[in-house]
Amino acid sequence: MTKEQWMKKAIAEAKKASLKYDEVPIGCVIVHNDRIIARGSNRRETKQQAEAHAEMEAIAKACRKLGTWRLDDCDLYVTLEPCPMCTGAIIQSRIRNVYFGAYDPKGGCMGSCTNLLDVPGFNHYPSYEGGILQSECSEMLSDFFREKRRQKKRAKKRGTPCE
């Protein structure tokens, strides 16, 4: 499969986060030997856990699936540029390649806010590429937040509390 085809699988996970859990639509898949071994979607609100990012969920599942914390033969596809926590987990799990969709100017750590992979001294550096199906990934996020703002505005007009 191509990078774009794998990213479409991550997009499906992002849509699940939004539709099933009403979470910010971020999805991730981890590929090993040309098959998906783990999937993750953003679940921070559902679980009320700061670390319940799509990448963290997928990395934990991949480690369980392979029976090791070393994911050096794995590729990670995620719809949004990884944050500092997820970039750290990617480094620590030794993921081979990272592919992301949308850039994150407010928290991305593979080039947008900063690039943790430029910091010398780590024992592992994955290769990475951003902008894969960027428009589709960005639109999904923009649409989600636009709808949240509309809901909040409607609730305010009705005088009812909104989450």
C-alpha positions in Angstrom: 0.0 0.0 0.0 1.0 3.6 -0.5 1.6 6.2 2.3 -1.7 7.8 1.2 -3.6 4.5 1.6 -2.2 3.9 5.0 -3.1 7.5 6.0 -6.7 6.9 4.9 -6.7 4.1 7.5 -5.6 6.7 10.1 -8.3 9.1 8.9 -10.9 6.3 9.5 -9.7 6.1 13.1 -9.9 9.9 13.4 -13.5 9.9 12.1 -14.3 7.2 14.7 -12.9 9.4 17.5 -15.3 12.2 16.4 -18.4 10.2 15.5 -18.3 7.5 18.2 -16.7 9.4 21.1 -17.2 13.1 20.2 -13.5 13.6 20.5 -11.1 15.8 18.4 -10.7 13.7 15.2 -7.1 12.4 15.4 -6.3 8.9 14.4 -3.3 6.6 14.1 -2.3 3.3 12.7 1.0 1.3 13.1 2.1 -0.9 10.3 4.4 -3.9 10.6 5.3 -6.1 7.6 2.7 -4.4 5.4 -0.3 -4.9 7.8 -1.8 -2.8 10.5 -1.0 -4.2 13.9 -2.4 -1.4 16.0 -4.9 1.4 15.8 -5.6 4.4 18.0 -7.8 7.4 18.2 -7.9 10.4 20.4 -9.7 9.6 23.7 -8.6 12.3 26.1 -12.2 13.5 27.0 -13.6 10.0 27.1 -10.9 8.6 29.4 -10.2 12.0 31.1 -6.5 11.2 30.7 -4.0 13.7 29.2 -1.9 10.9 27.7 -4.9 9.3 25.7 -3.6 10.5 22.4 -4.0 8.4 19.3 -0.3 7.7 19.0 0.0 6.6 22.7 -3.0 4.3 22.3 -1.6 2.7 19.1 2.0 2.4 20.5 0.7 0.6 23.6 -1.4 -1.8 21.5 1.5 -2.4 19.1 3.9 -3.3 22.0 1.3 -5.7 23.4 0.8 -7.3 19.9 4.5 -7.8 19.2 5.4 -8.6 22.8 8.1 -6.0 22.9 8.6 -2.3 23.5 10.9 -2.1 20.5 8.9 -1.2 17.4 11.9 -0.7 15.2 10.3 -2.4 12.2 7.2 -0.4 12.4 5.8 2.7 10.7 3.4 5.1 12.3 0.7 7.0 10.4 -1.1 9.8 12.3 -3.5 12.5 11.1 -1.9 15.3 13.1 1.8 16.1 13.7 2.9 14.5 17.0 3.1 16.6 20.2 6.1 16.5 22.5 4.8 13.5 24.5 4.0 11.5 21.5 7.3 12.4 19.8 9.1 11.2 23.0 7.1 7.9 22.9 8.0 7.5 19.2 11.7 8.0 20.0 11.6 5.6 23.0 9.7 2.9 21.2 12.2 3.2 18.3 9.5 3.5 15.6 11.3 3.4 12.2 9.2 5.9 10.2 6.5 8.5 11.1 4.1 9.9 8.6 1.6 12.6 9.5 -1.1 14.5 7.8 -1.8 18.0 9.2 0.9 20.2 10.6 0.2 21.5 14.2 1.5 25.1 14.7 0.3 25.0 18.3 1.9 21.8 19.5 3.7 19.9 16.7 7.2 18.7 17.6 8.3 17.4 14.2 8.9 20.8 12.7 6.0 23.2 13.5 6.6 24.5 17.1 9.9 22.8 17.4 11.6 19.7 16.2 12.5 17.3 18.9 14.2 15.2 16.3 16.8 17.9 15.9 17.8 17.7 19.5 21.2 15.8 19.7 21.8 13.0 22.0 18.9 10.6 21.7 19.7 7.0 20.9 17.1 6.8 18.1 15.8 9.1 15.4 12.9 8.0 13.2 12.6 9.3 9.7 9.5 11.4 9.3 7.4 13.1 6.6 4.5 15.5 7.1 1.8 16.7 4.8 0.4 13.4 3.7 -3.3 14.0 2.7 -2.8 17.3 4.6 -5.9 19.0 3.2 -8.2 16.1 4.2 -6.6 15.9 7.7 -6.8 19.6 8.3 -10.3 19.9 7.0 -11.5 17.2 9.4 -10.1 19.1 12.3 -11.4 22.5 11.1 -14.9 21.1 10.5 -15.0 19.5 14.0 -14.0 22.8 15.8 -16.4 24.8 13.6 -19.3 22.6 14.6 -18.3 22.8 18.3 -18.3 26.6 18.0 -21.8 26.5 16.3 -23.1 24.2 19.1 -21.8 26.6 21.8 -23.3 29.6 20.0 -26.7 27.9 19.7 -26.6 26.8 23.4 -25.8 30.3 24.5 -28.7 31.7 22.5 -31.0 29.1 24.2 -29.5 29.8 27.5 -28.5 26.2 28.1 -25.1 25.0 29.2 -22.8 23.5 26.5 -19.9 21.2 27.0 
